[in-house]
Amino acid sequence: MTGTAHRPIGLAQLSLLNTAPPELVGIAAQAGFDFIGARVRPVTPTERPYNLQPGSPMLRDTLSRMQDTGVTVRDIEFLLLDGSDQREAWLRMMEAGQALGASSLTVAGADPDSARLIGTLARMTEDGRGFGITPTLEAISYQPVASIAQAADIARQAGCRIVVDTLHFNRYNGQARRCPVGGAARQHRPRAAPAVVRRPGGTARQPRGARH
C-alpha cells in the first residue's frame, strides 16, 4: 500500500508578526511545521524590524535554532514594487535570504505601469539568480495587480513565479477554473478567518484587515 507523500507546511512571519525569527523557528518546530517565512524588511514604519543581514547576531541566533530544530526558511518578504528604484532594497533582502537558505522573495505590484513592473521584476529575477532566490509575485486585492491571472501573466513575461493567497483570491471574487497559472505558482497559501491555518506546500497566515 502506497503512503501519502509528505508535503512541507510552513509558518509565515505575518502569523506572529512581533515574534523574532529565532523564536518563530522554535514555535514552528513545536507546532510541527517544516519551514518558516521570514520578514527581512519591515513593511510599515510601526513594525518591529528584524536585522537578518549577514554577520548580525539575530541571523546567527536564527541559524542556530534552525540547526537545532531542522526547521528551514523557504521564503522571505516583503517588497511592494511601486515603480521607484528599489534595487538596493531587494539586493539587501536577497543577501539576508541567501544567508538563511531561502529560495523565494515575496513581492506585490503597486506600480500601475505594467510594462515598467515587468521590467522591474525581470531585473529582480536576474539579480536573484546570483543568490539562488526567485521573486514570487502575490496578487493583492487592493493593489494594481489584484488577480491571480494578472500576476501569472506578468510573472511569465518577467521570468519569475507567483504565490497564491486564497484570502485575496476570494476578495477578488476569483474562481480557480478561470486562473490558468500552470507552472507559474511557487506556493499556495490558503487562509480562513479568523484562525491561523496550515496547508500543504505553503505558508500559514493569520488574516488581518490589511494584508501587509
matplotlib code that plots the C-alpha trace (Angstrom):
import matplotlib.pyplot as plt

x = [0.0, 1.5, 1.6, 0.7, 3.8, 4.6, 4.1, 6.0, 3.9, 5.2, 4.5, 4.7, 6.1, 2.8, 1.1, 3.2, 4.5, 6.0, 7.9, 11.5, 12.7, 14.8, 11.7, 9.5, 11.7, 11.2, 7.4, 7.2, 9.2, 7.0, 3.8, 5.1, 5.8, 8.6, 9.7, 9.0, 8.8, 10.9, 10.2, 13.7, 12.4, 9.6, 6.6, 5.2, 7.0, 5.4, 6.7, 9.5, 12.5, 14.5, 18.1, 19.0, 21.8, 25.0, 27.0, 24.1, 23.5, 19.9, 21.0, 23.4, 20.7, 18.2, 20.6, 21.5, 17.8, 17.3, 20.2, 18.8, 15.2, 15.6, 13.1, 14.2, 13.5, 11.8, 10.7, 11.5, 9.3, 8.1, 8.7, 5.9, 7.1, 5.9, 7.7, 10.6, 14.2, 14.2, 17.2, 19.3, 16.4, 15.9, 19.6, 19.9, 16.9, 18.5, 21.7, 19.7, 17.7, 20.8, 22.3, 19.0, 18.9, 15.6, 14.6, 11.9, 11.2, 7.6, 6.6, 3.4, 2.7, 1.8, 3.1, 0.2, 2.5, 2.5, 5.4, 7.6, 6.6, 7.5, 10.9, 11.5, 10.6, 12.8, 15.8, 15.0, 14.8, 18.1, 19.7, 18.1, 19.9, 23.1, 21.6, 19.5, 16.3, 13.3, 10.8, 7.3, 4.5, 1.5, -1.9, -3.4, -7.0, -6.4, -3.3, -3.0, -2.0, -5.2, -5.9, -4.0, -4.5, -2.8, 0.0, 0.6, 0.7, 3.2, 5.3, 5.6, 6.8, 9.3, 10.5, 9.6, 6.8, 3.7, 2.3, -1.4, -3.1, -6.7, -7.8, -7.0, -8.2, -11.6, -11.7, -11.2, -14.1, -11.7, -12.7, -10.0, -11.1, -10.5, -6.9, -4.6, -1.4, 0.1, 3.7, 3.9, 2.7, 5.5, 3.3, -0.3, -1.5, -5.0, -6.3, -9.6, -10.6, -10.1, -7.7, -4.2, -4.3, -1.9, -1.9, 0.2, 3.1, 2.7, 2.8, 0.2, -1.1, -3.2, -6.0, -5.7, -7.6, -4.6, -2.6, 0.8]
y = [0.0, 3.3, 6.0, 9.6, 11.8, 14.4, 18.0, 20.7, 23.1, 26.5, 29.2, 32.8, 35.8, 37.6, 35.0, 36.1, 39.5, 40.6, 37.3, 37.5, 34.9, 32.8, 32.4, 31.8, 28.9, 27.4, 27.8, 26.4, 23.3, 22.7, 23.0, 20.6, 23.0, 22.2, 25.8, 29.4, 32.6, 35.4, 39.1, 40.5, 44.0, 45.9, 46.9, 49.7, 52.2, 50.7, 47.2, 45.8, 45.4, 42.2, 42.6, 39.3, 40.7, 38.6, 39.0, 40.1, 38.5, 37.7, 35.9, 33.9, 33.0, 32.1, 29.8, 28.1, 27.5, 26.2, 23.7, 22.6, 22.1, 21.1, 23.9, 25.8, 29.2, 28.9, 32.4, 36.0, 39.0, 41.7, 44.3, 46.4, 47.3, 50.9, 51.9, 53.6, 52.3, 49.7, 47.6, 48.4, 47.2, 43.9, 43.2, 43.6, 41.3, 38.7, 38.9, 38.1, 35.4, 33.7, 33.6, 32.0, 29.5, 30.9, 30.3, 32.9, 36.6, 37.7, 40.9, 42.7, 45.0, 48.6, 50.0, 50.9, 50.8, 47.1, 47.4, 49.1, 46.5, 43.7, 45.3, 45.7, 42.1, 40.9, 42.8, 41.5, 37.9, 38.3, 39.6, 36.8, 34.1, 35.0, 34.5, 31.4, 33.4, 33.8, 36.6, 35.5, 37.9, 37.9, 39.3, 41.6, 42.6, 46.3, 46.7, 47.3, 43.6, 42.3, 39.0, 35.7, 35.9, 39.3, 38.1, 35.0, 36.9, 39.4, 36.7, 34.8, 37.9, 38.7, 35.1, 34.9, 33.0, 33.8, 32.9, 32.2, 33.6, 32.4, 35.4, 37.9, 35.4, 35.3, 39.1, 39.5, 37.0, 34.6, 31.2, 28.5, 27.3, 30.7, 31.0, 29.2, 29.7, 26.4, 26.1, 29.8, 29.1, 28.7, 28.3, 28.2, 30.0, 29.0, 31.3, 31.4, 33.9, 34.1, 31.3, 30.7, 28.0, 25.3, 24.0, 21.9, 23.3, 26.9, 29.2, 29.7, 33.2, 35.0, 37.1, 40.8, 43.8, 44.9, 42.0, 43.6]
z = [0.0, -1.0, 1.6, 1.1, 0.3, 2.8, 1.6, 3.5, 5.5, 6.7, 9.2, 7.9, 9.9, 9.4, 11.6, 14.6, 13.3, 16.7, 17.2, 16.2, 13.7, 16.2, 18.4, 15.3, 14.3, 17.8, 17.7, 14.2, 15.3, 18.4, 16.2, 13.6, 10.7, 8.3, 7.5, 8.1, 6.1, 7.4, 7.1, 6.5, 5.7, 7.6, 5.5, 7.7, 10.0, 13.1, 12.5, 14.6, 12.3, 12.3, 11.3, 9.4, 7.4, 7.1, 10.3, 12.5, 15.9, 15.0, 11.9, 13.9, 16.5, 13.8, 12.0, 15.3, 16.0, 12.5, 13.0, 16.4, 15.1, 11.4, 10.5, 7.4, 5.9, 2.5, 1.6, 2.7, 2.5, 1.7, -1.0, -2.5, -6.1, -6.6, -9.7, -7.9, -7.9, -5.2, -6.3, -3.3, -1.0, -2.8, -3.0, 0.8, 1.1, -1.1, 0.9, 4.0, 2.2, 0.9, 4.4, 5.6, 2.8, 1.3, -2.3, -2.9, -2.1, -2.0, -3.7, -4.8, -7.7, -6.7, -9.9, -12.2, -15.2, -16.1, -18.6, -16.0, -13.4, -15.8, -16.4, -12.6, -12.0, -14.9, -13.4, -9.9, -11.3, -12.9, -9.7, -7.8, -9.8, -8.1, -4.7, -5.6, -4.9, -7.2, -6.8, -6.3, -7.2, -5.0, -6.2, -3.6, -4.0, -3.2, -5.4, -9.2, -9.6, -8.0, -9.6, -10.0, -13.8, -13.9, -11.6, -13.7, -17.0, -15.5, -14.0, -17.3, -19.0, -16.3, -15.8, -12.2, -10.3, -8.3, -4.9, -4.5, -1.4, -1.1, 1.1, -1.7, -4.3, -2.6, -2.1, -5.8, -6.4, -8.1, -9.5, -9.7, -13.1, -14.5, -13.3, -15.7, -13.7, -14.8, -13.6, -12.5, -8.9, -6.4, -3.3, -2.3, 0.8, 1.9, 4.7, 6.5, 9.1, 12.0, 12.8, 11.7, 9.1, 8.0, 4.5, 2.1, 0.3, 1.5, 4.5, 7.3, 7.6, 10.1, 8.4, 9.0, 7.9, 5.8, 4.3, 4.5]

ax = plt.figure().add_subplot(projection="3d")
ax.plot(x, y, z, "-o")
ax.set_aspect("equal")
plt.show()
